[in-house]
Amino acid sequence: MSHLFSTLSTLRPPPASSPLIIGLTTATATGILAFFALRSPAIPLPSVIPSPRELLGDLTDKEKDYLPYPPDVLLDGRWVDTPYGVIRVYEFGPTKGKKVVFVHGNSTPCPVARDLLWDLVGRGCRVLTFDLYGRGYSDTPLTPHDHRLFSSQIIFALSSSGLHWTNFTLIGYSLGGGISVSFTSHFSHMIDELILLAPSGILKKSRLSLLRRMVHSGWIPNTLATLLVGRQLNVRQTQNYSRRVASDPMDRAVVLDVPSIAEWQSREHRGFLYSYTSSFKCGPMYNRQEEWAIVGEYLREAGKRILILLAKNDTDIDPALLPEMLELLRGGEHEGREPERVVGIVVDGAHDFVRMKGRMLAGHIEEFWKDSRSMDWVY
């Protein structure tokens, strides 16, 4: 035994630079890399969740007419390929009419404003609208849904037109109102008038429920936040539609069933909940007072006008916010000095007044265009 210990004590590890160590190290590293390469093949993660447009190819025209949201519910629709996925854009009305761009809200796609938009067309307007990313027939990009994404989408939609869209009226509803203000803060030279319908943007985070604050602040992982939002929206799983949507998109005698559209979207659009949650977390919905003041200054210097329409019974966008909205957008204008440049009215209805009272809103908008001084603001 003493002989064995004596022999072992004479052994020394080979130097690190020896061919043996270098060879063993190289072989080990190569083996580990090969193991993981074979065990986990490189499968790129998707960057886009496709919209239900992929399902349309399997349907007949008659079956498409029975969808809660037929892809031709607004005329002259087109698919536009963008760096963030394919989007659905509609452009209709007289080509030489007054140009109007409409941006919808967080929950429902652009047909929510069908009656309002068709009334504007009837008053001589050329209307361009689109489904926001992750709504309706627009894909969901797996990226933060913030003002940069949505401002880019407006540019993509405008660029897809055969007409020159440089001077237009921008109308934003709910989340679309916050998006419209953000867009105007960068592209005010393109805007003739800004019209905000129950807009988000200056809501206070401090008034959110604890769950909503946690979701908005990113304390809850995206997967869990999406699950919680889905439960909150109470997504139903029915697949039978008893109400037929008119195959003629202009037949407004048939009521557009927006709740069924929202249900269909929640079920069929696999990216909707991601987009909804991401827009809530990252979109221009809360504490954007500074941005609103900048837009007010830009449009004031250019002599351009702004109309705000709020609903008396809105529980989402409190009509009591109107004085703050007016103050921010007037930018310190003194009373009596061009007060008609920024006009605010509270009208009958709730947050869904774009869907329920579209024709009434179109009348207020036309009156604003004719002579805003004839309108009374209600604080």
C-alpha positions in Angstrom: 0.0 0.0 0.0 2.9 2.4 0.8 4.3 1.6 -2.5 1.0 2.6 -4.2 0.9 6.0 -2.4 4.5 6.6 -3.3 3.7 6.0 -6.9 0.7 8.2 -6.9 2.6 11.1 -5.3 4.9 11.2 -8.2 2.1 11.7 -10.7 1.4 15.3 -11.9 -1.5 16.6 -14.0 -0.4 17.4 -17.5 0.1 21.1 -18.2 -3.0 23.0 -19.5 -1.3 23.5 -22.8 -0.6 19.9 -23.4 -2.2 18.2 -26.5 -4.1 15.9 -24.2 -6.0 18.6 -22.3 -6.6 20.7 -25.5 -8.0 17.6 -27.2 -10.3 16.6 -24.3 -11.6 20.1 -23.9 -12.3 20.5 -27.6 -14.0 17.1 -27.8 -16.2 17.8 -24.7 -17.3 21.2 -26.0 -18.1 19.9 -29.4 -20.1 17.0 -27.9 -22.1 19.3 -25.7 -22.9 21.7 -28.6 -23.8 18.7 -30.9 -26.1 17.3 -28.1 -28.1 20.5 -27.7 -28.2 21.1 -31.5 -29.7 17.7 -32.1 -31.9 17.7 -29.1 -33.4 21.2 -29.7 -33.6 22.0 -33.4 -33.7 25.7 -34.1 -37.4 26.6 -34.6 -37.9 30.3 -34.9 -40.6 31.8 -32.7 -43.5 33.3 -34.7 -43.4 37.1 -35.0 -47.0 37.4 -36.1 -50.2 35.7 -35.2 -52.4 35.6 -38.4 -55.9 37.0 -38.3 -59.0 35.0 -39.3 -58.5 35.9 -42.9 -56.8 32.5 -43.2 -60.2 30.9 -42.7 -61.9 32.8 -45.5 -60.4 30.6 -48.2 -62.4 27.6 -46.9 -65.8 29.5 -47.1 -68.2 30.1 -49.9 -69.4 33.6 -50.6 -72.7 32.7 -49.0 -71.0 31.4 -45.9 -68.9 34.6 -45.7 -72.2 36.6 -45.7 -73.3 34.8 -42.6 -70.2 35.7 -40.7 -70.8 38.3 -37.9 -68.1 40.3 -39.7 -68.2 39.7 -43.5 -64.9 40.9 -45.0 -67.0 43.2 -47.4 -69.2 44.8 -44.7 -67.5 48.0 -45.7 -66.9 48.5 -49.4 -63.6 48.5 -51.3 -61.6 46.5 -48.7 -58.0 45.5 -49.4 -55.3 43.5 -47.8 -52.1 45.4 -47.1 -48.9 43.6 -46.3 -46.9 45.5 -43.7 -43.7 44.8 -41.7 -45.9 43.8 -38.8 -48.3 41.6 -40.6 -51.2 41.9 -43.0 -53.9 44.4 -42.2 -57.5 45.0 -43.5 -58.1 48.5 -45.0 -61.3 50.0 -46.4 -61.5 53.1 -48.5 -64.8 54.3 -50.0 -66.8 57.4 -50.9 -66.3 60.0 -53.7 -62.6 60.2 -54.7 -62.7 64.0 -54.7 -64.6 64.3 -51.4 -63.3 65.6 -48.1 -60.8 63.0 -46.8 -61.5 61.4 -43.4 -59.5 58.8 -41.6 -61.2 56.9 -38.8 -59.4 54.9 -36.0 -61.5 52.6 -33.9 -61.1 51.5 -30.2 -59.5 48.6 -28.3 -62.3 46.0 -28.3 -64.1 46.0 -31.6 -62.9 46.4 -35.3 -63.7 49.2 -37.6 -67.3 48.1 -38.6 -68.3 49.4 -35.1 -68.6 52.8 -36.9 -70.4 51.6 -40.0 -73.4 54.0 -39.7 -71.2 57.0 -38.8 -68.8 56.4 -41.7 -71.6 55.8 -44.3 -73.3 59.0 -43.1 -70.1 60.9 -43.7 -69.8 59.3 -47.2 -73.4 60.5 -47.8 -72.3 64.0 -46.9 -69.6 63.8 -49.6 -66.6 62.4 -47.7 -63.9 60.0 -48.8 -63.4 57.7 -45.9 -60.4 55.5 -45.1 -60.5 53.1 -42.1 -58.8 49.9 -41.1 -58.7 47.2 -38.4 -56.1 47.9 -35.8 -53.4 45.2 -35.4 -54.9 42.2 -33.6 -58.5 43.2 -34.4 -60.9 42.0 -37.0 -58.9 40.9 -40.1 -55.6 42.4 -39.2 -52.7 40.2 -37.9 -51.2 40.5 -34.4 -47.5 41.4 -34.3 -45.8 40.0 -31.2 -44.4 43.4 -30.3 -45.6 46.1 -27.8 -48.8 47.7 -29.1 -47.7 51.3 -28.4 -48.2 54.6 -30.1 -45.3 53.9 -32.5 -46.9 50.7 -33.8 -50.3 52.3 -34.3 -48.9 55.5 -35.9 -46.9 53.3 -38.3 -50.1 51.5 -39.1 -51.9 54.7 -40.1 -49.0 55.5 -42.4 -49.1 52.0 -43.9 -52.9 52.3 -44.6 -52.5 55.8 -46.1 -49.6 54.6 -48.3 -51.7 51.8 -49.7 -54.2 54.2 -51.3 -54.1 55.4 -54.9 -55.0 58.8 -53.7 -52.7 61.4 -52.1 -53.6 61.5 -48.4 -51.7 64.5 -47.0 -54.5 66.7 -45.7 -57.3 64.9 -44.0 -59.6 65.0 -40.9 -58.5 62.4 -38.4 -61.3 60.9 -36.3 -60.3 58.7 -33.3 -62.7 56.8 -31.0 -61.8 55.5 -27.5 -58.3 54.0 -27.9 -58.3 55.4 -31.4 -58.6 58.9 -29.9 -55.4 58.4 -28.0 -53.8 57.0 -31.1 -55.0 60.0 -33.1 -53.5 62.4 -30.7 -50.2 60.5 -30.7 -50.1 60.4 -34.5 -50.9 64.2 -34.6 -48.0 64.9 -32.3 -45.6 63.6 -35.0 -47.5 64.3 -38.2 -49.5 67.5 -37.5 -48.7 68.8 -41.0 -50.9 66.1 -42.4 -54.0 66.9 -40.3 -56.7 69.4 -41.3 -58.9 68.8 -38.3 -58.7 66.5 -35.3 -62.0 64.9 -34.0 -62.0 62.9 -30.8 -64.9 60.7 -29.8 -64.8 59.6 -26.2 -61.0 59.5 -26.5 -58.5 57.8 -24.2 -55.2 59.4 -23.4 -55.6 61.4 -20.2 -57.2 58.8 -18.0 -55.5 58.4 -14.6 -53.7 55.2 -13.8 -54.3 55.9 -10.1 -58.0 55.2 -10.7 -57.5 51.8 -12.1 -58.4 48.7 -10.1 -55.5 46.8 -8.5 -55.6 44.1 -11.1 -55.6 46.6 -14.0 -52.7 48.5 -12.4 -50.7 45.3 -12.1 -51.4 44.4 -15.7 -50.6 47.9 -16.9 -47.3 48.1 -14.9 -46.1 44.7 -16.3 -46.0 43.0 -12.9 -48.1 40.2 -14.3 -46.4 38.1 -17.1 -48.0 38.5 -20.5 -49.4 35.0 -20.6 -51.2 35.3 -17.3 -52.3 38.9 -18.1 -53.9 37.6 -21.3 -55.6 34.8 -19.5 -57.0 37.2 -16.9 -58.2 39.7 -19.6 -59.9 36.9 -21.5 -61.9 35.9 -18.4 -62.7 39.5 -17.7 -64.1 39.9 -21.3 -66.1 36.8 -20.6 -65.4 35.3 -24.0 -68.2 32.9 -25.0 -67.7 29.9 -27.1 -70.9 29.7 -29.1 -70.5 29.0 -32.8 -74.0 29.4 -34.1 -75.0 32.7 -35.5 -78.8 33.2 -35.7 -78.6 36.7 -37.1 -77.6 37.2 -40.7 -75.6 40.2 -41.7 -76.8 41.8 -44.9 -74.7 40.8 -47.9 -75.2 44.4 -49.1 -72.9 46.5 -46.8 -74.9 49.6 -47.5 -78.2 48.0 -46.4 -78.3 49.7 -43.0 -81.9 48.5 -42.5 -80.2 45.4 -41.1 -78.7 46.2 -37.7 -75.0 45.3 -37.5 -74.6 43.0 -34.6 -71.5 44.4 -33.0 -71.6 42.2 -29.9 -71.6 39.1 -32.2 -68.6 40.6 -34.0 -66.8 41.1 -30.7 -67.6 37.5 -29.7 -66.5 36.1 -33.1 -63.2 38.2 -32.9 -62.5 36.9 -29.4 -62.9 33.3 -30.5 -61.5 33.2 -34.0 -58.6 35.7 -33.8 -55.9 33.9 -31.8 -54.0 37.1 -31.4 -56.8 39.4 -30.2 -56.3 38.9 -26.5 -52.5 39.6 -26.9 -53.2 42.8 -28.8 -56.0 43.9 -26.4 -53.7 43.3 -23.3 -50.7 44.9 -24.9 -52.6 47.9 -26.0 -53.9 48.3 -22.5 -50.3 48.1 -21.1 -48.5 50.0 -23.8 -51.0 52.0 -25.8 -51.7 55.8 -25.5 -54.5 55.5 -22.9 -53.2 56.9 -19.6 -51.3 60.0 -18.4 -50.6 61.5 -21.8 -51.4 65.1 -20.7 -48.0 66.4 -22.0 -48.6 64.9 -25.4 -52.1 66.5 -25.6 -50.6 69.9 -24.7 -48.0 69.5 -27.5 -50.7 68.7 -30.0 -52.8 71.7 -28.9 -49.7 73.9 -29.4 -49.0 72.5 -32.9 -52.5 72.8 -34.1 -52.9 76.3 -32.6 -49.9 77.5 -34.4 -51.2 76.1 -37.7 -54.7 77.6 -37.0 -56.3 74.1 -37.1 -59.4 73.1 -35.2 -60.3 70.3 -32.8 -63.7 68.8 -31.9 -64.3 66.6 -28.8 -67.5 64.6 -28.5 -68.2 62.9 -25.2 -71.2 60.8 -24.1 -73.3 61.9 -21.1 -73.6 58.3 -19.7 -70.1 57.1 -20.5 -68.7 55.0 -17.7 -65.3 54.5 -19.5 -64.4 58.0 -20.5 -65.9 60.3 -17.9 -67.5 63.4 -19.5 -66.2 65.3 -16.5 -62.8 65.1 -18.2 -63.9 67.6 -20.9 -62.7 70.8 -19.1 -59.2 69.2 -18.8 -59.2 68.1 -22.4 -60.2 71.6 -23.6 -57.5 73.2 -21.4 -54.8 71.0 -22.6 -55.7 71.4 -26.3 -56.3 75.1 -26.1 -52.8 75.6 -24.7 -53.5 78.6 -22.5 -55.7 80.4 -24.9 -57.6 83.1 -23.0 -61.4 83.0 -23.0 -62.7 85.1 -25.8 -59.7 84.5 -28.1 -60.8 82.1 -30.8 -62.7 79.8 -28.4 -64.3 78.0 -31.4 -60.9 76.6 -32.4 -61.2 73.8 -29.8 -64.8 72.7 -29.3 -66.2 70.2 -26.9 -69.7 68.9 -26.5 -71.4 66.3 -24.3 -74.1 64.4 -26.2 -76.7 61.8 -25.2 -75.5 58.2 -25.1 -73.0 55.9 -23.5 -69.5 54.8 -24.5 -71.0 52.8 -27.4 -72.5 56.0 -29.0 -70.4 55.5 -32.1 -72.3 52.3 -32.8 -75.7 53.4 -31.4 -75.8 57.1 -32.5 -73.6 57.2 -35.6 -75.9 59.4 -37.6 -76.2 61.9 -34.8 -72.4 62.1 -34.5 -72.1 62.7 -38.2 -74.5 65.6 -37.9 -72.4 67.2 -35.1 -69.3 66.7 -37.2 -70.8 68.3 -40.3 -72.0 71.3 -38.2 -68.4 71.6 -36.9 -67.1 71.7 -40.4 -69.6 74.3 -41.5 -69.1 76.7 -38.7 -67.8 75.7 -35.3 -68.8 79.1 -33.8 -72.5 78.0 -34.0 -71.8 75.1 -31.5 -72.2 75.3 -27.8 -69.8 73.4 -25.6 -71.2 71.7 -22.5 -68.8 71.3 -19.5 
